[in-house]
Each structure stands twice: as structure tokens, then as C-alpha cells.
Amino acid sequence: MAEQLTFALPHRTARGREDFFVSPANALAVATIEGWAHWPQGKLVLVGPEGAGKTHLAHVWADLADARIVDAGDLAGADIPALARLRALAVEDADRLAGDRACEEALFHLHNLLLAEGGVLLLTARRAPRGWPLRLADLKSRVEGTATATLAPPDDALLGALLVKQFADRQLAIAPPLVSYLVGRMERSSAAARDIVAALDRRALATGRRINRTLAAELLDNRDAGARHMSSPRYRDSS
């Protein structure tokens, strides 16, 4: 039997405002981002779980404010005065730098320099500032004094739109009923939507099958069986 050839098409993540679906779960956060010129003290923390759309909204804001986006982990080796001169900056995963003294000090100086010059600062994080285990007291007080906007867990409409976007990013054509089926059975998170679409793409490529309800049911049934196995007393006792 001839070996099945598979071809993975490029995965292009859409980051534009037109690609960000608005529902009651995120409408307030989107409105806050779009009203960036009125942020108190010129700064905001955008909070949400992994995969909630923080990076996408940060790119939307960067387009609106002509801002640059940097990763919090890169701040320790960055030219902080040069970043402050940009006047508009987004720092992603800012909560992840907690406990790293060099990164905390870099963010502290960036915060002060940027805002002193009338700049605007956006921080993204998985948790609200009060939950960050920051060691630098001066940074802690400044971050906790920053206004926040929160991305809530997705509702049905948003979850369906996220699935459609993930399929579209991978150039995968699917039937609308499949989206409704997945929404009714999957874990209710943005990260789960991303992971399920990626898993379906891999399985379809590996087996040469179309992505449809049958393939999705097999994937979800296998995941459910795996979850039950991991939670069984026998498995827990052997770990």
C-alpha cells in the first residue's frame, strides 16, 4: 500500500480588529481597549486566562495607538530609555516576570519613564495585579494602582466564533454544524478551542480523512477516556 502523503498548509494567525469577535463575554474589554486615549494615568492591565485573546487585543491596540509589543521576559536586557521614547508600549505576560528581580526593576523604570513623558502602557496578564507575587514594593504599588479590563470565559457565541477563526487561520473549510457540535461538547475555554482545532488538523493530515463530526467525535471520545483514566484511583495510587 502506498504511503499516504500529507501537506500541512501554513498556519496564519489573524490579528486584525476585524478578526476579533465581540460578545458579551469580552465586549467591555474591547471597548476599553478601543478607548485607550482615556485610560486613567495612561495605563491598563488586560487580564484573562491563557488563550482568551489577550495577544490579539494587544495587537489591535498596537494598531490603534501605533504601539510596539514586547515580551515581559525580554525587559531585563532591553534598552529601557529607548522603549520609553516610543510613547506607546504593550508588555505581554507581565505577571510572569514576578520574582525575577532584573525584569521587575526594568518594568518599574519603564513604567516611570514612559508615563512621565505622557506615554501609554498596556500590560497583559493571566491574573489581576493583586495576584502577582512581585518582590519590588514600588512596582507592586504602581501595578496594583493600574486600571484593569478582564476577558471573561467565552460564552457559546464567542466559543463558536473562536473555533471558526482557528479553522480559518489553518485554511480549513468546515461545515457550520460541526462548530455547534464542538461547542456543545468541548471544555469552555479559548485555549481548548485552539487545541481541539490543532488536534483535528493533525489527525486529518495523518489519516487522510476530512474534518467532520465523526472525526471530531473520535477525538473527543478519546480525550474523555484519557481524562477518566488519569483521574482513576488506580492511576492516582501509582503516581
Rosetta blueprint (number, residue, H / E / L):
1 M L
2 A L
3 E L
4 Q L
5 L L
6 T L
7 F L
8 A L
9 L L
10 P L
11 H L
12 R L
13 T L
14 A L
15 R L
16 G L
17 R H
18 E H
19 D H
20 F L
21 F L
22 V L
23 S L
24 P L
25 A L
26 N L
27 A H
28 L H
29 A H
30 V H
31 A H
32 T H
33 I H
34 E H
35 G L
36 W H
37 A H
38 H H
39 W L
40 P H
41 Q H
42 G H
43 K E
44 L E
45 V E
46 L E
47 V E
48 G L
49 P L
50 E L
51 G L
52 A L
53 G L
54 K H
55 T H
56 H H
57 L H
58 A H
59 H H
60 V H
61 W H
62 A H
63 D H
64 L H
65 A H
66 D L
67 A L
68 R E
69 I E
70 V E
71 D E
72 A H
73 G H
74 D H
75 L H
76 A H
77 G H
78 A L
79 D L
80 I H
81 P H
82 A H
83 L H
84 A H
85 R L
86 L L
87 R L
88 A E
89 L E
90 A E
91 V E
92 E E
93 D L
94 A H
95 D H
96 R H
97 L H
98 A L
99 G L
100 D L
101 R H
102 A H
103 C H
104 E H
105 E H
106 A H
107 L H
108 F H
109 H H
110 L H
111 H H
112 N H
113 L H
114 L H
115 L H
116 A H
117 E L
118 G L
119 G L
120 V E
121 L E
122 L E
123 L E
124 T E
125 A E
126 R L
127 R L
128 A L
129 P H
130 R H
131 G H
132 W L
133 P L
134 L L
135 R L
136 L L
137 A H
138 D H
139 L H
140 K H
141 S H
142 R H
143 V H
144 E H
145 G L
146 T L
147 A L
148 T E
149 A E
150 T E
151 L L
152 A L
153 P L
154 P L
155 D L
156 D H
157 A H
158 L H
159 L H
160 G H
161 A H
162 L H
163 L H
164 V H
165 K H
166 Q H
167 F H
168 A H
169 D H
170 R L
171 Q L
172 L L
173 A L
174 I L
175 A L
176 P H
177 P H
178 L H
179 V H
180 S H
181 Y H
182 L H
183 V H
184 G H
185 R H
186 M L
187 E L
188 R L
189 S L
190 S H
191 A H
192 A H
193 A H
194 R H
195 D H
196 I H
197 V H
198 A H
199 A H
200 L H
201 D H
202 R H
203 R H
204 A H
205 L H
206 A H
207 T H
208 G L
209 R L
210 R L
211 I L
212 N L
213 R H
214 T H
215 L H
216 A H
217 A H
218 E H
219 L H
220 L H
221 D H
222 N H
223 R H
224 D H
225 A H
226 G H
227 A H
228 R H
229 H H
230 M H
231 S H
232 S L
233 P H
234 R H
235 Y H
236 R H
237 D H
238 S H
239 S L
